[in-house]
Amino acid sequence: MSQNTDEMLNRCETLKTYQTPLTADCVEFCPIGEYTDFFVCGNYQLENGEKSERIGKLSLHNVSMASLDPICSVDSDAILDIKFMKSLEKPILASVESSGYFRLWAVSGLEIKYIASKQLCYDILLSCDFYDLQSAVSTSSGALVLLDVSTESLAVKSSWTPHDHEAWIVAFDRKDRNILYSGSDDCCLRMYDTRLSLGKGTLLGKKGDMGITSIQSHPFEDYLLASGSYDETVKLWDTRSTRSPIEEVCAGGGAWRLKWEPKYGKHLLAAAMHNGFHIFSSQLKKLNLAGSYMKHSSLAYGCDWFRGGFFRGENKFLVASCSMYDKALHTWSFSESVC
């Protein structure tokens, strides 16, 4: 991260802000047709009273409106992660919660409507991902669960415990429905072929010194995987060769979330916890810092790209981001030409 700091900051411009009622930890844009201007923010808050209680909320926002005030919101248990399904013509969202519940919601008109839920365990559910009509979920006990979400019964297809500590992240390969990745506080990044005996899977690289917190497969390039860790590194992997990463850069803070830009795949967005949000350009499987957004005053946790590429025909990308303890939700633009 040696590029000129002022130049990196000038490439990112705040558009709108909103103060969330609870601490905010995840953001997800809708990938479906007429709903691409909509995004959902998930909240997780620990209430300290006579009995500590974790509470949550989902709120629906539209980047085309004059403000980021919610269109609607629904209460829930504390939410750790949210994901939209990409395989249907209608917007379906999953949330994973502190109570061990996996829930499905429909974004219909200007509402978030409950569809179905299943309690997978008594642990905290930490992350989720979709491939077509199957979902993968990771838990605080180190377990992974595969679900069939084609019906409201949400049948469990398989579950196993490959990690010794919290499985912070689980993600499907974007090109192969049978390949799954997970990362954990046991400092291991693992890969599985769900057609085979699952077990511990294949270890990517050596066991690290700090937990693996984020994983995302490239939307277009086969075998290209990004991972992030509490050790502040962002790594690229060629999954055909698991001995060591092909690229490594420092994010300046724990890389809690990584998101490839979904339209062109040439940029990687990182939520770097104590060090704000950063965008890396990806060329020839090398990462270079392209922009930084430092307007949040607390832990940078949730982030996502507007799914339609350049926003409103301008030569700028649109990002939504949230941070925990300052309860802040922002939208901002990024352009590699200095504003």
N, C-alpha and C positions, 0 to 999 in steps of 0.2 A: 504493500500500500504506500508506495513511494511517490506516486503522482502528486502534482500540485493540489493541495487541499482546497484552496479557493475555487479552482476550476472544477473539481469534482462536486463541490457544493452548489455551484452555479448551474450545473446541469439538472438539478432537481428543484422544483418550485412547488410550494404548498398551494393547493387549490381550495380545499375546504377542511374544516375541523369540527369535531363533535365530542362532547364530554359524555362518556357512557355512564349509566347509573351504577354498574358493577365493574370490577376490574376486567379488562379485555385481554383475551389471549389468542384468538384465531379469527381469520378473515378468509372468505372464499367468494370469488366472483362466479356468477352463473354462466355456464358454457352453452346454454340452449337458446338458439334463435332470437326471438323477440325479447328475451329476458336478459340479454348480455349487459345491459346497463345496471342490472341489479346485483347486489352482493349482500352477503350475510355476515354478521359479526357474532362471535360466540364469546360468552363470559363465564368466568370462574371466580368465585369469591368465597373466602373462608370467613364465616361470621363467628366471632368469639363472644359467646354468652355463657350461660350456665352449662350449656352443652354445645361444643363447637359443631357448626353445621356448614356444609358446602352447598352453596346455591348458585344457580346459573340462569342464563337468559339467551335467547336467540333474537336478533333484531334484523329487520330487512331494510335496506337502504338503496337509493337510486342515485347514480352519479349525475344524472341529467337534471335533477331537481335543484332548486335554488339553495337548499341546505342539505346537510347530512342527517337531519332529524329523521328518526325511524318512521317508515311507513306503517309498520306494525311490529309487535314483539310478542314472544311467548316465554313464559317461565319454565324452568326445567331444573334438573339437578345440575351441579357444576359441570361445565363442558370443557373437555380437554382438546378436542379436535373436531373439525367438520369437513365434509367432502360432498361435492355434487357428483351424481352419476352423469356420465357423458354419453351413455348408449341409448337413452330414451328421448322422445320428442318433447317430453314435459319435464320441468325441473323437479328432481327428487334429491333431497339432501339427507345425509346421515350425520348424526352427532354421536360421539362417544363420551360417557359421563362418569363422574366420580362414584356413582352408585353401582357400577358394573353394567349399566343398561346401554344397549345399542338401540337408537331410535331412527326411524325414517320419517321425513317430513316432506310435504308437497308445497311448493311455492305456487299458489293459485290466485290469479288476479292480484290483489294487493294484500294477500294473507299468507301466513305460514300455517299449514294445516297438518295436524298429527295423522300419521298413517298406521304405524305399527311399531312395536318395540319388543326386545327380548333381553332379559338379564342373563349375561354370559357367565358371570362369576360375582363374587363378593369383593373382588379387588377393584382398583381404579382402572378404567379403560383409558389408554393414553393416546392412541392414534388409530386412524383407519384409512383405507384406500379402496377403490373400486377397479374392477376390470369387468366390463359388461355387467352381467347380473350376479356377480360374486363379489363379496367384500372380504377384506382382511382386517383384523383388529389386533392390536397389541395391548398387553396388560402390565400392571405394576408388579406382578409376580414373575415376569419374564416369559409369559405364555403368548402364543399366537393362536388365533381362531380364524377359520375360513367359514364364511356364511353363504348360503344360497338365498339371494334376496329377490328371487323371481316371484315369490308368493309372500303373503303377510305372515306366514308361520316362521319365516327367517330361520330355516333349518341349518343347524351346524353340520358342515361337511367334514371337518376335521379340526382337531386342536392338539397342540403339543407345546412343550416347554424347553426351548433351545437355549435360553439365557438364564444366568444365575441371579440377575438383578432386574430392575425395571427395563422393560423393552420400550424405549422412548418412541420408537418409530417403526412403522412397517409400510412397505410400498411394493406395488406390482411393477414388473417390467412393462414398459409401454407397448412393446411389440409382441410379447409372448405371455399369454395368460397363465402359463404353467410355471413361470419364474417369479419368485418372490424374494424380497430383501428385508432384513431387519437390523436394527441397531439398538444397543443396550448400554446401561450403566456398568455392565461387566466389561466394557471397552471393546466389544467384539462387533464387527460388521459381518453379517452372514447372508448367504444366498441359498435358495432352495429350489428344487424342481419338484413341484407338487404331484407329479406322476410317480415319483419314487418314494421310498421310505424317507420320512421327513427328518426326524432326529435333530442333530446339530447343524445339518447342512454343510455348506462349504465356507470356510473362513476366508474373507478377503483381506489380504495383507496380514501383518502380524497384529496380535492383540495390542491395543494402544495403551496409553497412560490415563486417559479420561474417556467418559461416556460418549457414545455415538448418538446424536440427537436428531439428525435429519438425513433423508435419502430421497433422491428423485431421479428417475430414469429420463434420459433425453427424449423429447417428443418425436424426433425424426431420426437421429443417428443411432443405428443398431449398436448394441454392446457398450454404450457410453452412459456412465452412472456418476452422479454427483453425491457426495456425502459431506456432512458437517459434524463437528464435535465440540464438546466443552473445551477442548484444548485450543480453540479459536481457529482451527484450520478448516479450509474447504478443499476437498480432494476430488479429482476426476479419476475414474477407473475404466479400464477396458475389461469387461467382465469375462472375456475369453482368457485373460491372463491375470490370475488372482494374487500373485505374489506381492505386488506393490502398486501404488497409484501411478498414473502417468502424468499427473499434474498436482501441485499443492500450493495454495496461497494462504495468507493470514487474513482473517476478517477483523482482527482486533478485539474480538469478543466471542463468546460461545455462539456457534452457528446453529441457532435453535431451529430455524426453518430455511429451506432452500426451495426456490421455485424457478424452473426454466420458463422463459417467455414463450407462451404456447403457440403463437402465430408463426414466428420465424425461427425460434430456437437459438438465437444468436446472443442472448443475454441470460445471466443467472442472477436472481434476486436472493439476497441473504439477509435474514433477521439476525443481527449480531449481538443480541441481548444488551450488555452494558455499552455497546459501541454503535448503536443506531442501525440503520439499514444501508446496505451497499449493493450496487449493481456491477457485475463483472461481465465484460465482453468475452465471448468465447470464439476464438478463431484457431483453426488447426489444432483443436484440443488443448489450447493454452488459455489461461484466464488472466485478464488484465482489468484493473479497477477502472470503471467507466463513469461512476457517479456515486455520491453519498448523500443520504438524507438524515440529518441530525436534529430534527425539530421535535422529536419526542424527548421527554425528560425522565423517562423511566425505562424499564426493561423492554427492549424491542422483541416482540414475540410473534405476532401474526402479520402476514403480508400475502398479497396476491396481485397478479396482473389482470387488467381488463383483457378479456379474451379475444377482442376483435382486432388486435394489432394497433396501428396508429389510431389515436382517439380523435374522432370528429374530422378525419382527413388531414389533421396537422401532422407534422413530422415529430410527434411526441408520443411516448407511451404513457399510460395511466396506471398508477399503482394505488392500492388501498393498504393501509398499515394500522396496527394498533399496538399499544403498550400497556403494561399491567397496572402499576400502582398509581399512575397519574390518570388512569381511566380515559385514555385519549385514542380517538379514531381519526385518522387523517386520510385525505386523498391528495396525491401529488403527481406531477408530471416529470418525465425524464426525457431529455434530448441529448444526444452526443455532441450536438453543436451548442456551444455555450450560449445561454439565454442573454 
